[in-house]
């Protein structure tokens, strides 16, 4: 059975993660800024930095069961994700 009128949804999770990482990094003292760079996120997730880059650009998807680990690596909560999801759906 063919799917009709399938619309493309713009990715928002990856770009939101990137914005959150950059915003949090700006609030850290100079000596701790390395904690919020892409290499640190990749290390926490045990993936290559290119995967983190593709996720942040919205070019790569990840399974929903990995969401809690990804949010934790970025220092975010499920509550903040829920707030952003409601905003994106509106």
Secondary structure, 3 states (H helix, E strand, C coil): CCCCCCCCCCCCHHHHHHHHHHHHHHHCCHHHHHHHCHHHHHHHHCCCHHHHHHHHHCCCCCCHHHHHHHHHHHCCCHHHHHHHHHHHHC
